[in-house]
Amino acid sequence: MPLSCNLDWSCAFQALFTQLFMNTIRYFPIAGILFFVIWVWKKDFFSPYRIQLKFPENDKLIYEIKQSFTTLVVFTFIGTTVFLLSKSGIAKTKIYRDFSEHSWTYVISTYIVLLIWHETFFYWVHRLMHSKRFYGLIHSVHHKSVNPSPLAAYNFHYLEAFLEAIYLPIFAYIVPIHYGVLIFHTFQAMLMNIYFHLGYEFYPKGFARNLIFKWINTTTHHNLHHSKFNGNYSLYFNFWDRIMGTNFKNYEEYYDKVIERRESELKLRDSENKKDVIFA
């Protein structure tokens, strides 16, 4: 948090407001623009890329927006608390700001390690949230979006929002990491989360079965998780789901069907456009 102030109540409120503002202007404009362009303005153009053909009701979309703001508030309180504790010296993080403190090899390595840590933390916490003890109490809020939109990316119960965010302070208290790497990671994580809730598949044919690319998750992978619930728990990569056997058995077949329908609709559209040109 690029903030300089004396440690008092004024500083605390300034830190809280600054972080909430930054979180809000990052998330809602990006999720909102993608929703407007793909779901509304160019709805017909992007229709072949849609995963679930049915669109969710408006009240579900409004709920996603409300819960997303709740999540942003939780994220803000966590970030502000860590900042104030570190600034006061009570619990200093290992975040540094001078690139000269470590080599670029180290900087890049910390980003990769943080990515792996986030993936691992998310997978196992996500599986825990699907247990009988926690699903109805916490995670069911996120799964009210059976047919998610980009606005569902942060649609969490406040306790789940806490669990979604706490991996970062844990890392920052253990591993020396540059502030810029943290900012880049959080922005990238937000973008990927929005993308995985987009409801449209843009990856090419054969992606989910490719020897290399099958280890990278698709929008279809997470969309299937929302429609069927107990499976496909991983985040960026398809590593933990594959080695733990928690991918839905029909994931690859389902992906292929989504792509086949997309290609069929695009060919039909192209054919109709050619006819229109001929008879124009």
SELO-835097 format. One record per residue (C-alpha): x, y, z; residue in three letters. Coordinates in steps of 0.25 Angstrom, whole numbers, plus 5000, padded with zeros to 4 digits. Example, Ala and Ser with C-alpha at 12.3 -4.5 7.8 and 13.67 -1.06 7.14 Angstrom:
2
504949825031Ala;505549965029Ser;
% end
This chain:
280
500050005000Met;500750134995Pro;500350215007Leu;501150305017Ser;500550355030Cys;500750355045Asn;500250235052Leu;498850285058Asp;497450275055Trp;497550365044Ser;498550285037Cys;497750155039Ala;496550215033Phe;497350275021Gln;497950135019Ala;496550075020Leu;495950165010Phe;497150165000Thr;497150015000Gln;495650004998Leu;495650104987Phe;496850034980Met;496149894981Asn;494849954976Thr;495350024964Ile;496149904960Arg;495049794961Tyr;493749854957Phe;494149934944Pro;494849814938Ile;493749714942Ala;492749814938Gly;493349844925Ile;493449694921Leu;492049674925Phe;491549784917Phe;492349754905Val;492149604904Ile;490849584911Trp;490049704907Val;490649794895Trp;491249684887Lys;490349574892Lys;490049514878Asp;491449524873Phe;491949444885Phe;490849344886Ser;491549234880Pro;492649244891Tyr;491649224902Arg;491749104911Ile;490349094917Gln;489349144907Leu;488349194918Lys;488649324924Phe;488449354939Pro;487349434945Glu;487549584948Asn;487449554963Asp;488549464963Lys;489449564956Leu;489049674966Ile;489349574977Tyr;490749544971Glu;491049694971Ile;490649714986Lys;491449594990Gln;492649644982Ser;492649774989Phe;492549695003Thr;493849624998Thr;494549744995Leu;494249805009Val;494849675015Val;496049685006Phe;496249835010Thr;496149805025Phe;497249695023Ile;498149775015Gly;497949895024Thr;498249815037Thr;499449755031Val;499949895027Phe;499749955041Leu;500349835048Leu;501549845040Ser;501649995041Lys;501549995056Ser;502649885057Gly;501649785064Ile;501749685053Ala;502649735041Lys;502449665028Thr;503649625019Lys;503149725008Ile;504249805002Tyr;504249924992Arg;505649934987Asp;505949844976Phe;507449844979Ser;507249764991Glu;507149634983His;507449594969Ser;506449584958Trp;506549434958Thr;506049444972Tyr;504949534969Val;504449454958Ile;504649324966Ser;503749384978Thr;502649414968Tyr;502649264963Ile;502749214977Val;501549304981Leu;500749254969Leu;501049114973Ile;500649144988Trp;499349214984His;498949094975Glu;499248994986Thr;498549074997Phe;497349104988Phe;497148954984Tyr;497148894998Trp;496349015005Val;495348994993His;495248844996Arg;495048875010Leu;493948975007Met;493248865000His;493148775012Ser;491848765019Lys;492248845031Arg;492648965023Phe;491848965010Tyr;490449005015Gly;491049105025Leu;492049175015Ile;492249125001His;490849114997Ser;490849264995Val;491849254984His;491049134978His;489749214977Lys;490449254964Ser;490149124957Val;490249194943Asn;491349304947Pro;491649434941Ser;492949514942Pro;492249584954Leu;492249454962Ala;493849454963Ala;493749514977Tyr;492349454980Asn;492849404994Phe;492249385008His;493149485017Tyr;493749365024Leu;494149305010Glu;494649435006Ala;495549435018Phe;496049295014Leu;496249345000Glu;497149455004Ala;497949405016Ile;498949325007Tyr;499649455003Leu;499949505017Pro;500449375021Ile;501449375010Phe;501849515012Ala;502149485027Tyr;503049365023Ile;503749405009Val;504449535006Pro;503649584994Ile;503649714986His;502449804987Tyr;502249814972Gly;502249654971Val;501049654981Leu;500349764974Ile;500549694960Phe;500149554966His;498849614972Thr;498449684959Phe;498749554951Gln;497949464961Ala;496749564960Met;496849554945Leu;496849404944Met;495749394954Asn;494849484946Ile;495249414933Tyr;494949274939Phe;493549324943His;493349384929Leu;492349274924Gly;493049274911Tyr;494149184905Glu;495149244896Phe;496249134897Tyr;496449054884Pro;496048914880Lys;496848804887Gly;497348894898Phe;496848814910Ala;497448684904Arg;498748744899Asn;500048684906Leu;500448814911Ile;499248904911Phe;498348804919Lys;499148854931Trp;498548994930Ile;497149014934Asn;496049064925Thr;494749144927Thr;494049024924Thr;494748954935His;494249044946His;492849064939Asn;492648914941Leu;493048934955His;491849034957His;490848944950Ser;491248814956Lys;491948854969Phe;492748734975Asn;493948734966Gly;494948824958Asn;495448894970Tyr;496748954965Ser;497049094961Leu;498049134950Tyr;498648994947Phe;498048854946Asn;499148794954Phe;498448764968Trp;497148714961Asp;497848624952Arg;498848564962Ile;497648554973Met;496648504963Gly;495648614966Thr;495448654951Asn;494048624947Phe;494148494938Lys;493448564927Asn;494248694927Tyr;495048674914Glu;493848614907Glu;493048734912Tyr;494048834907Tyr;494148764893Asp;492548774892Lys;492648924896Val;493748944885Ile;492948864875Glu;491748944877Arg;492549074876Arg;493149034863Glu;491848984857Ser;491149114860Glu;492349204855Leu;492349124842Lys;490849144840Leu;490949294843Arg;492149294833Asp;491249224823Ser;490049324825Glu;490949444824Asn;491449394810Lys;490049374805Lys;489749514810Asp;490949564802Val;490549484789Ile;489049534789Phe;489349674794Ala;
% end
